[in-house]
């Protein structure tokens, strides 16, 4: 399932000249409180290096998906915000996919959906823990080299 999901996200992203990592970074920013995220936080949340995040943000800014500005409270920080109008072309595609998944969920009663949701929340929690473990280990190895 995860493989198919990655390929689905990649195919959708390519429709707009992006890749799956680009669209997931957009998603992380959109889900942040106030729809704004520091570039460093994006690096921490994604497990990507700060250099990789800078490259992604350069690409997203050039294509008009995001804007960057200095944090007025700490000029060393760069804040990222999605330009909402840039998502207009994507919305119908995401809505169509959403409707298809809703049709699947309608096949199950509330009891089954509760089990499915519990499973998804637990696997998401484990994925997040494993990401943190892997990134922490990689950074520790990099610090020793």
Beta strands, then each sheet from edge to edge (+ up, - down):
strand 1: 36-38
strand 2: 66-71
strand 3: 74-82
sheet 1: 1+ 3- 2+
end
